Amino acid sequence: MDFRFTDEQQLLAESLKECLVRSITEADIQKSYETETFPMDAWKALAENGFLSIGAPESMGGVPADVTTQVLIAYLVNKYGGPLAGFLTLGLTTMRDLEDFGTPEQQEMVLGQYIEGGTPMALGMSEPNAGSDSSGIQTSYVSQGDKVIINGHKHYNSMASQCDYVLLTAKDAAIRNPYKSMTMFILPTNTPGVRITDLPKLGGKSPMHICEIFLDNVELPKSYILGKEHNGFPQLMKNFEIERTVAMAGALAVAENAFEDAAAYSKQRVQFGRPICENQLIQEKIFHMKMKVELMRNMLFKVAWMIDNKMDVRVDHALCKYYCANAANEVVDDALQVMGGVGLVGNHRIMRYFCETRSQRIGAGSDQVMIFSTAPQILMDF
Ligand SMILES: Cc1cc2nc3c(=O)[nH]c(=O)nc-3n(C[C@H](O)[C@H](O)[C@H](O)COP(=O)(O)OP(=O)(O)OC[C@H]3O[C@@H](n4cnc5c(N)ncnc54)[C@H](O)[C@@H]3O)c2cc1C
């Protein structure tokens, strides 16, 4: 069994890390949190160096990439790029949808500007009455000739107020069956009738806004339908596995950074006349953190490899999502314990991690969704 990345992947990883370290420092990241401003200059640097075109269709000047390579990119941008990961995760996720279901015109409209350092497409699925149950949406549309009129309300939409487009789900008001009435739309956020506001969130100020979208008689040409009309639900399910795997690259990166910060701090912090790392109670935490980070890495890249090899990941991707989300929270919590007050007072990045990592257990399919959607599948083998 060969766990190594290919030479091309290693070269890509080195040049991406170099670009990130050069373009965005921890001080820049801190500033972007304080001012709640996305670091657009660093984002443009990723585009100028060609990193945003990896995975985009070749017809648009993109470079083909497998899921393993995309997960590697997501991991590195989360590890070294702070909030840049917010845009990148949306970009990688919606790139798949555009490639699988989009017309060449739609790909050009959304991806054309994205790979040049524009914004990704935000995700507009969740609603006040439709969270885990994404089939329960109430946002609806009526057809009028070659256009539709959309009304409804979305919430918890990551960075929607900072993006030029939203991938929106809405159901045809004329069809009752929720699985046969959902349609995906590409919604330009400057369309008349669209109002987007930012919501408060755990941890306070952040350059990655979580939003609410109000849709009041929004008129869209039918050419803005992504994929087939009424085929939105199966389309939504198709790329969930990749979306969750890419999201867990963020869990791994943050857990690894937290572990590294805590390990370094434990060697430097002296109490009772010796570094705290010399106490076995601290060493136990270091050992457990390291073990969990390694297990996360193994599960994550195994699932990416399985997807690339066209294997069934219905069970494995859910095990990976559940484990990585929970292990990341445990590692960050242990790291904060090792760092004592430094993790609670001041502006160390562990404070951001502590607040942000919690959402991994809820967004993109909660712990409970991973269990109840997969346990019956596991039991089928017995
Ligand atoms: C930071 C963040 C970013 C997000 N970004 C986006 C985004 O960009 N776009 C978007 O569309 N959405 C986004 N979401 C929404 C996310 O997908 C939902 O929060 C998620 O699907 C859960 O929905 P909910 O919060 O309404 O919880 P609910 O579905 O109401 O669930 C509440 C609790 O009940 C549990 N539960 C629900 N059903 C069952 C069941 N059948 N059995 C057992 N337990 C159950 C859940 O696991 C959870 O613990 C984001 C959420 C967060 C927190």
The ligand as an SDF file (V2000), in Angstrom:
LIG
                    3D

 53 58  0  0  0  0  0  0  0  0999 V2000
  -21.3300   27.6790   10.3390 C   0  0  0  0  0  0  0  0  0  0  0  0
  -22.3790   27.1100    9.4330 C   0  0  0  0  0  0  0  0  0  0  0  0
  -22.3030   27.3270    8.0620 C   0  0  0  0  0  0  0  0  0  0  0  0
  -23.3090   26.8640    7.2310 C   0  0  0  0  0  0  0  0  0  0  0  0
  -23.2320   27.1440    5.8830 N   0  0  0  0  0  0  0  0  0  0  0  0
  -24.2820   26.8060    5.0880 C   0  0  0  0  0  0  0  0  0  0  0  0
  -24.2940   27.2130    3.7100 C   0  0  0  0  0  0  0  0  0  0  0  0
  -23.3390   27.8150    3.1980 O   0  0  0  0  0  0  0  0  0  0  0  0
  -25.3850   26.9310    2.9720 N   0  0  0  0  0  0  0  0  0  0  0  0
  -26.4610   26.2640    3.4830 C   0  0  0  0  0  0  0  0  0  0  0  0
  -27.4130   26.0280    2.7430 O   0  0  0  0  0  0  0  0  0  0  0  0
  -26.4680   25.8530    4.7860 N   0  0  0  0  0  0  0  0  0  0  0  0
  -25.4110   26.1190    5.5910 C   0  0  0  0  0  0  0  0  0  0  0  0
  -25.4130   25.7330    6.9160 N   0  0  0  0  0  0  0  0  0  0  0  0
  -26.5830   25.0370    7.4410 C   0  0  0  0  0  0  0  0  0  0  0  0
  -26.3240   23.5980    7.8050 C   0  0  0  0  0  0  0  0  0  0  0  0
  -26.2840   22.7860    6.6850 O   0  0  0  0  0  0  0  0  0  0  0  0
  -27.4150   23.2260    8.8130 C   0  0  0  0  0  0  0  0  0  0  0  0
  -27.1150   23.9290   10.0110 O   0  0  0  0  0  0  0  0  0  0  0  0
  -27.4920   21.7650    9.0600 C   0  0  0  0  0  0  0  0  0  0  0  0
  -27.9840   21.1000    7.9460 O   0  0  0  0  0  0  0  0  0  0  0  0
  -28.3680   21.4490   10.2760 C   0  0  0  0  0  0  0  0  0  0  0  0
  -29.5970   22.1200   10.1960 O   0  0  0  0  0  0  0  0  0  0  0  0
  -30.1600   22.9470   11.4550 P   0  0  0  0  0  0  0  0  0  0  0  0
  -29.0680   23.7890   11.9570 O   0  0  0  0  0  0  0  0  0  0  0  0
  -31.4130   23.5930   11.0220 O   0  0  0  0  0  0  0  0  0  0  0  0
  -30.4490   21.8590   12.5520 O   0  0  0  0  0  0  0  0  0  0  0  0
  -31.7020   20.8520   12.6100 P   0  0  0  0  0  0  0  0  0  0  0  0
  -31.8220   20.1030   11.3300 O   0  0  0  0  0  0  0  0  0  0  0  0
  -32.8850   21.5610   13.0960 O   0  0  0  0  0  0  0  0  0  0  0  0
  -31.1950   19.8350   13.7210 O   0  0  0  0  0  0  0  0  0  0  0  0
  -31.1580   20.1790   15.1080 C   0  0  0  0  0  0  0  0  0  0  0  0
  -30.5780   18.9700   15.8530 C   0  0  0  0  0  0  0  0  0  0  0  0
  -31.4290   17.8220   15.6460 O   0  0  0  0  0  0  0  0  0  0  0  0
  -30.6930   16.7560   15.0910 C   0  0  0  0  0  0  0  0  0  0  0  0
  -31.5750   16.0140   14.1890 N   0  0  0  0  0  0  0  0  0  0  0  0
  -32.2720   16.4790   13.1130 C   0  0  0  0  0  0  0  0  0  0  0  0
  -32.9680   15.4890   12.5420 N   0  0  0  0  0  0  0  0  0  0  0  0
  -32.7040   14.3680   13.2650 C   0  0  0  0  0  0  0  0  0  0  0  0
  -33.1120   13.0010   13.1730 C   0  0  0  0  0  0  0  0  0  0  0  0
  -33.9270   12.5780   12.2050 N   0  0  0  0  0  0  0  0  0  0  0  0
  -32.6100   12.1230   14.0830 N   0  0  0  0  0  0  0  0  0  0  0  0
  -31.7820   12.5310   15.0590 C   0  0  0  0  0  0  0  0  0  0  0  0
  -31.3760   13.7990   15.2100 N   0  0  0  0  0  0  0  0  0  0  0  0
  -31.8170   14.7120   14.3200 C   0  0  0  0  0  0  0  0  0  0  0  0
  -29.5170   17.4160   14.3700 C   0  0  0  0  0  0  0  0  0  0  0  0
  -28.4190   16.5230   14.2180 O   0  0  0  0  0  0  0  0  0  0  0  0
  -29.1970   18.5640   15.3270 C   0  0  0  0  0  0  0  0  0  0  0  0
  -28.4160   18.0610   16.3720 O   0  0  0  0  0  0  0  0  0  0  0  0
  -24.3950   26.1430    7.7580 C   0  0  0  0  0  0  0  0  0  0  0  0
  -24.4560   25.8950    9.1340 C   0  0  0  0  0  0  0  0  0  0  0  0
  -23.4640   26.3700    9.9670 C   0  0  0  0  0  0  0  0  0  0  0  0
  -23.5630   26.0850   11.4480 C   0  0  0  0  0  0  0  0  0  0  0  0
  1  2  1  0
  2  3  1  0
  2 52  2  0
  3  4  2  0
  4  5  1  0
  4 50  1  0
  5  6  2  0
  6  7  1  0
  6 13  1  0
  7  8  2  0
  7  9  1  0
  9 10  1  0
 10 11  2  0
 10 12  1  0
 12 13  2  0
 13 14  1  0
 14 15  1  0
 14 50  1  0
 15 16  1  0
 16 17  1  0
 16 18  1  0
 18 19  1  0
 18 20  1  0
 20 21  1  0
 20 22  1  0
 22 23  1  0
 23 24  1  0
 24 25  2  0
 24 26  1  0
 24 27  1  0
 27 28  1  0
 28 29  2  0
 28 30  1  0
 28 31  1  0
 31 32  1  0
 32 33  1  0
 33 34  1  0
 33 48  1  0
 34 35  1  0
 35 36  1  0
 35 46  1  0
 36 37  1  0
 36 45  1  0
 37 38  2  0
 38 39  1  0
 39 40  1  0
 39 45  2  0
 40 41  1  0
 40 42  2  0
 42 43  1  0
 43 44  2  0
 44 45  1  0
 46 47  1  0
 46 48  1  0
 48 49  1  0
 50 51  2  0
 51 52  1  0
 52 53  1  0
M  END
$$$$
